[in-house]
Amino acid sequence: MVLLDNTIVGAALPDMQHRLHTQLTGLQWIVDAYVLLVAMLLLSGGVFADRFGRKRVYLTGVAVFTAASLVCALAPSLGWLIVGRVLQGIGAAALSPASLALLAAAYPVPQERIKAIGLWAGLSGIGLAAGPVAGGVLTEAFGWPAIFLVNLPIGVVLLLVGLRSLEETRNPSAPAIDIPGTVLSVLGVGAATYGLIEGGARGWTSPVILGSFAAAAILLAAFVAVEARRSAGQGKQPMLPLRLFRQRLFTVSNTAMVVVGFALMGSSFFFSQFFVYVQGSSILRAGLQTLPVSLAMVIVSPYAGRLAARYGFRIVVTAGLALAGLGLLALGMVHADTGYGNVWWRLGVVGTGFALTMSPLTGAAIQAVSPQEGGLASGISSTTRQIGAVLGVAVLGAIVRTRQAGGASFETGLNSAFLAAGAVTLATAVFTGLWLARSKPTEGSAAPRRSTDPHAVTTSDKASASSPN
């Protein structure tokens, strides 16, 4: 539901423009308001879940997201719709990392946890890939408000079942909220995201964009300095322990996750546009034509975690990134007169590659840290993917616009964007394979660390969860 809202809006934008009487800038903010807030707040979401209780934060996020979806659906104007999208982003930033932390706590046996996380990540990927299809069908049948109303019954069911069935878990030794770190990270990521989103429209050398990047650099440098000082001090634990990045598996998995968000979100943003503007399809037909991506992820994702557990993180992730990169390169060679019979398999290869990659990357980020830091690790992993998504839409969009400004057609611009995404993905596959080949055997695999306590739910957690208070 969270990742679906990254892409489902794209198919409904023409209908929104007509009914809300808005221009291109308004449409951009309908999309950007959500991604911006998710990217800004996800880093803090996992920490809040560990500190205040994963069930509490998860259900609060579900409630906010569901109410915000209703605000969007009933929005009488562009301003109200943007407000609803901002609230959706806040809810998503709370419920996404808390959901993964709850799942990790519910499966204390490492092998079962890997499989469960695989299904979680697989369904997340399906939601991301299914957006254009669902958006096209709902918009064609009922109009753009339907893409938000579909969240209401899901949210209500999650609240009712979650209140009755979920057990509260938290980290009893979780540090106090790092207010300076939280503020600096939100402002720093926010400034960087603003620059990436607006750079293509305002110009990468405009004072506003250069200023936003400069501010982001200063704020993020201050964030690192504050976290390092808190790590060295006594009694003050940082929001982001920099020691986590000393683990090669944690660093590589998050770096690769940025590329997954970049290539998957950036390329899927253009799938429907290719079919509509280059090949002349309707919105509904274009949505259906992207189905090979979704179907590939549906079929492959449930097995990705098992493959990583059997063959190792390095082999599965490297193969998945290579496959996705080759599929994107193949998409960069399609044209207006290319028959769909020669397009669908390219989309299927892309979906298969990313399905093989997302689940092991998510599991590796959790496996690289202690079980008590599951919420923090999931927050970092989700943040890197969202930052990659923002970067992908901004950079690939800038490539298309730059090519058009030079006199090339929209089709040529799309080809260049797909080729760029494929090249970056293939380069990351090589980097991941070579870097982890030099690591210790346990770092290059998804095997559980038997020297640590695998239980994410402590005795005190169980006692508090069963207490009527």
N, C-alpha and C positions, 0 to 999 in steps of 0.2 A: 504493500500500500504506500509506503514511503517512497520507494524508488520509482513506482509507477507514476507518481506526480512529478518526477523529473522530466518525463517525456510525453505523457498523455496530453499535456496542454498544447504541444506543437500542432497536432492535427486539428485542434479547435480554433486556432488563431484567426483564420479567415472569417469564421462565424462571429468571433468576438469583435473583430474590427468592424464588421457590418452593424452589429446590434449595439455596440457601445460607442460607435462613432469616434473611434480613436485612430491615431496615426501609428507609424512604425515604432516610434519611441515608447508609446504606451504599451504596445505588444511586447517589446523587449523587457519592460519592467514587470509585466505579468509573469514572465518566465524567470527573470533575474532575481526578483524579490525572494522567491522560495530558495533558489540555490544559494544565494548570498547568505541568508540567515542560517541555513543548514551548515554551510562551510564555516561560518563564524562561531557557531555554538557547539558543534559536535565534540570538539576537544574537551569541553567542560562537562558534556553530558555523561560520559563514563565515570568521571570523578564524582559527580553528584550522585550517581547511582550507587557507587561503592559507599559513599558517606551516609546518605540518607535512606538507603534501602532500595534495592533494584525493583521490587514490585511496586513500591510507591511511586518512584520516578517513572516507571514504565506506564502505569495506569494514568498518571497525570498527563504524560505525553499523549497517550491515546485520546484522553478527554479533550485536550486542547486541539489536537489535530482534527478530531471529528467535528467539534464546534466550529473550527475555522473553515472546514469544508462546507458547512452549512452557510456561513457568512459569504463564502465565494459564490455558492450557487444562487443565493438571493441578492447578490450585489446589484444595486440599481445603477452604479456608475463605475468608471474605471478606478477611481480612488478607493472605493470600498472593496473592489476586487483585489487591489494591491495590498490593502490592509489584511484581508483574509489570507493572502498568500504569505505575508510576513508571519502571521500567526501559525499557519501550517508549517513553516520552516522551524519555528520555535518548538512546536510539538514533535516534529520529526527528529530534531536534535536531541530530544529527551528520550523518546521511546526506542530509537534504533540501537544505541549502544546498550541500553538497559535490557533490551530483549535478548541480545547475545550473551550478556552476563548472566541473565536468568537461565538461559539454556545451558551454559557451561556449568552452572551450579547444580542443575537438575541431573546431569550425567557425570558423576564423580569418577567413573571408570574411564581412563584415557581413551581406549579404543572406541568405546561407545560415544564419547564426547566428540571425537573426530568425525564420526559418521553423522551425528546430530548437527554439528556445525556445518558439515557439507550440505545437508538438506536446507539449513537456514540460508546459507550463501547461495545455493542453487535457486531457491524460491525468490531471493532478493534479485538475482540476475534476471529471472523470468519477468519479474515486475518491471524492471528497467526496460527489457526488450519488448514487452507486450504493450507499452504505452502507445505507440503510433497506431497499432491495430485497434485497441480498445477506444482510443480517441476518435478514430475515423468512424467506427461503427456507432458509438453513442452520439456523436455530433450529427451524423447523417440522419439518425432516427429521431433524436429528441432535442437537439440543439446543445450549445456548449455547457449550460448548467449541469447537464447529466454527468459530465466527467467528474464533477465534484460530489454530486448526490450519491454516486456509487459507493463512496466511502462511508456513508452514514450507517447502513445496516451492518457493515463489517465492524465499525467502531463500537457500536452498541453491543454486538455479540462479544467482542473482545473484553469490554468492560464488565459485562455480566459474568462471563466465564472466568475472567481473570480474578475478580473479587472473590469468587468461591473456590477456585482451584489452585491458584498460585501461592506458593509459600514465600514469605519474605526472607530474603538473604541480603547480607551486607558484609562488609569487611570490618570486623570489630576493632581493628587497629588502623582504620583509615585515617589519614591526616585531616586536620582542619582545612576548610576551604582556603585555597591559596588565592586571596582576593587580588593582590597585585599581578600575579601570573595570569589569572583569569581575565582581568581587564586588559592587560597588555596583549594577550593572545587574541582576544576578541577584536580589539582595535587593529592589531597588526594584520590578522587574516582578513578582516573587513576591508582595510585599505588596499591590500594586495588584490583582493577579489574585485573591488570596484575598478581598479586600474585595468585588470584583465578583461572585465566585461565591457567597460566603456572605451577602452583603447582603440578598438576597431572603428567605433563611430566618431569619436572626437579626434582621433589621430594620435599615434603613439608618441609624438613629440610635442603634443600640446602641453601647456603649463599645468593644467589640472591633472593630466595623467602622469606626467613626470613627478609632480608633487605627491600624488598618491603612492607611487612606487617608492619615492624617497621616504615618505612617512612610514610606509610598511617596513622598509629596511631598518629605520631607526627604532620603531616600536618592537620589531621582532628581535633586533639585537639587544634591546633593553630587556625583553622577555628572557632571552638566553642568559643574560647576565644575572637577572633576578633569580632564575631557577638554579643557576650554578652557585650563587651565594647562599640560597636556602639549603641546597644540598650539603654545602660545607658547614653550615651553622648547626647549632644544637637546638632540638625542639621544634624546628621548622622544616616540614617536609614539603618539597615542591609539588606542584600540580603535575608537571612532566619531569620525572626523574631522568636526567640526561644519561644516567648509567645504562638505561634500557638500550640505547643505541650503540653500546659497546658490544652487544650481542649481534653478531653478523647476520644471523637469521632474521632478527627483528628489523634491522636496518634494510636488508635486501628486500624483505617481504613488503615493507611499506613503500620503498622506492618503486617496486614493481606495481604496487597498487595504484600509485599516482598515474603510471602509464596505462593501466587498465581503465581507469576513469577517463583519462585523456582520449584514448583511442575509441573506447566503446561509446561513451556519451557524445564525443565530438563527431564520430562518424554516423551514429544513429540519428543525430540531429538533422542530417542531410538525406537520410534514406527516402523519406516521404517526399522531400523536395525534388529529389532526382526523378522519381516516378511521376510527380505532378507537373513540374516545370520543364523537364527534359523530354520525358516520354509521353506526356499528355494524359495521364491517368486522372481519374476523379479522386477525391479525398478518401472515400470509402475503399475504392479499389487499391489505392496506394498503400493504405493501412494493411490490407490483406496481402499485398505483395511482399510485405516485410516479414510475413509469418515464418519463413525458413530460419530466421535468426531465433525467434522465440521457440520454435519446435526443437531446434538443435539444443538449446539450453534446457528445455524440459526433459529431453531424452538423456543428455550427457551429465547434467549437473548432479543428479543423485549418486552417480558413480565416481565423481571426481575425488571426494574425500577418501573413498575406499582405495582408489588407485594411488593416492598420495601415501596412505598408510602402508600399502604393499610395496610400492616401487620407490618411494621417497619423494620429498618435496621438490628437489632440484630437477629430477627427470620430468615429472608431470608438469610443473610450471614452465620449464624451458620448452617442452613440446607444445604446450597450449599457446604460449606467446608466439612461437614460430608459426604455428598453424593460423592463428588470428592475423599475424602480420602478412602472411602469404595471401590470405583471403582478402585483406584490404588492398594489397597491391593488385590483385586480380580485379577488384571493383574499380580501381583507378583506370582500367582499360575498357570499360563499357561505354557505349555511346547511345545516341538517340535511337538509332536503328538496330540496336542489339536486342534480339528476341529474349523474352522472359525465360525461355528454356535455357539460355546461356547466362542468365543472371542469378537465378535462385540458388544454384549450387555454391556460388561465391558467398552469398549471404549465409548459407548453411555452414560453410567452412569457418567464417568469422564467428558465428554463434558457438560452434563446437570448440574453437580455440579458447574463447573467453570463458566458456563453461568449465573447461579443464583448469583454468587459471584461478578464477575467483575463490572457489572453495578452499584449495590448498593455501592460498595467500592468507585468507582469513584465519584458518586453523593454525598456520605457522606463527602469525602474530600473537595469538593466544598461547601457543605452546612455548614460545620463547621467553615468557615471563612466568612469574609465580602464579599459582591459581588465585591468590588473593588480589591480584592486580588485573583480573579479567576485564572488569569494567573500564579501567584505564586503557588497556591494550585495545579493546574493541573501539573505544572512542577515537584513539589515534588512527587505527586502521580505517575507520569510516571517514574520518576527516581527510586523510590522504586521498581517498577515492573521490571525495567531493571536490577537493582542490584540483585534482586531475580533471574532473568533469568540467569545472569552470574554465580551466586552462584549455581543454580540448575545444570547447565551443568557441572560445575567444580566438585561439590561434588558427584553427581550421577556417573559421569565419573570416579572419583577416587574410588568409591565403586566397580564399575565393574572391574577396573584395579587391585585393591587390591585382589579381589576374584580370578581373573585369576592368579595373581602372587602366590597365595597360592595353585594353582593346580586345581581350579574349572574351569568349562567350561564357555564360554561366556553366554550361556543360564542361568546358575546359577547366574552369575554376574548381568544380567538384572533383574532376579527375585528379587535379594537383593536390587537393585536400586529402583524398583517399590514399594517394601515393605517399604523402607525407606521414599520415597516420600509420601506414603499413611499415614504412622505413623505421620510424621511432619504435614500433612494437618489435620488429625483428632485431634491432640493435639492443633492446632490453633483454630479449631472449638470450642473445650471445653474452651480455653482461652477467645475467643471472647464472647461466650455466658455468661460465668461467670463474666467477667470484666464489660460488658455493663449492666448486670443485676443489678449491684451495682450503676449504673449511674443514672442521672436524666432522667425522661421520654423523654424529648426532645432530649437527647443525644443518646438514644437507638433507636430512630426512624428516619425516613427520612422526617419527617414532617417539613414544612418550618417554619422559625422563623418570626413570624408576627411582632415582635418588631423592625425589621430592614428594611431598604429600599431595596426592592427586585430588584430594577432596576440597571442593570450592565452598562447601557448606560446612561450617564448623559446628561443634556441639552447642555453643552459645547461640549460633544462628538458628539451629533447629528449635532450641528452647524458646527463643523469642518468637519464632514463627508459630509455634503451637500455643503460645500464651493468648488468652482472650483479650489482653491489652494490645 
